[in-house]
């Protein structure tokens, strides 16, 4: 472990002398320290960027500019996640770095913990569950610490005083009834008014829905993703959008993004990629959503480039109405060897579509351009940082996916970090029914997890079709859960198909059982470690997993394909018949696809509320108690590597270096110092 730190420090010294080649070497897995630190329910990891040294000089330069663009949007996400997040972060960091603070006091340590959680969540609500954190430092301590700070350290806007700032922030931090949830999905509530996310201001759910319903053109074959890049506000009694663009909302951050994208464009790998970057620049400058669709098409059709990126307003999970997108970025390059696997899958996409267990009327006659690759993440930004997905499928607009295909990626260097960090932590031993399941998981799970991600992203999301005239948003708040269930089911169903052996994707015919077992163990039991006692499941991926596992469990009531069994007071998942489980998964996939294809809102609501939301309090308590003993953090976050670019005296790029040694707090404080265009500075 120490060895890799020493090596990286040597690299840093070399970088400052302008040398480059040696500084890009990738440490071996055995020499790499994947874990950084652990607090609350989080473990912070670091990830390797293997084979970065094989990129050409021009590719390194492109990668570098894109990583800079990726870091510039961090503040946007904080603001989207909550109106006061940026101010709160700034105040907390000022106290945290205040030399006058007693760093050994209980209050200081509690504030440090709270700040570390804020960094993870890009705000004051849990990144996954969406509930507001409960501070364990006192209000009195906070107020005294703020008043002791020099005022130039505080985010005071014109006319604001320390007292008015405190009057604003104190209830937001300390009063559990204020802004309790980032995204509220409780049926019956006004989802807009009861959610603390900052996509709406002064408008009700009905007003927001009416506003966008009026914009929608009926039967438009190329429907615009209205609302994607704006905040909806009421000003002088009029409901209107504040658009995210240069010269509009978040201008200061988007100007910096554009600055780095311009540099990236100049060293793009090919014309297709250059065109896509230019369109993204245009979109950031105009906020025109038609331009965004043009960009998405150019981007999805660029399959030749090695370096690839996501940069901008992308996923809509953070909006209770599922329209407004949070800012995110992921800079990556292709893992050529591992991508052979995804190529096999996409080459056979039509076979999978034809053989899927859904009704023929909901199948795509022709599956278009499912391109899939395995990638290496080089930088995580915005809503991909510090917690990151392990697979992504974009673009999101259904009509673009149908007409131009989608790009699907599996991020294998992050999976590697998860897997390496989990070795020997006792988790599987505690929850597996017997040594058989344990051995299957230990031997095959990394492989089948990656394969499931491939199938989910590259076939699942791309499969099926909406019947003519069905609104893509018809399932509203239930849409995300249904969509994730559809993709997961597609992957699970086919993983048990002999085609997997035929295509050489799984060598061992028992391997899929590892995936089935761990999926049910997770969906029925162990994912509950992420839920506080008494709470329901809110997050759509978690809802999807419980929906699938619970539905099949109920379906197995008589045939006992899956059951929960108690031994020595502990509950276990037991799968008695794997083939029967596959059959039930196929039945559920057919129903979920029917709901999606026909836009059956009532059925979506019923199946989600019946199977995906509620938690059995007794089982929940048992799982938490068993998990507690293992001292494992259920969530993982990452620190990014630090890149340094070298230039000669004429400003010509001469090479890139990478350093893996930055700490977690160190990284966030640096980002807040160097990449915070939206915070108040004096
Ligand atoms: Zn998905």
Boltz pocket constraint, residues with backbone or C-beta under 6 A from the ligand:
constraints:
  - pocket:
      binder: B
      contacts: [[A, 456], [A, 461], [A, 483], [A, 484], [A, 487]]
      max_distance: 6.0
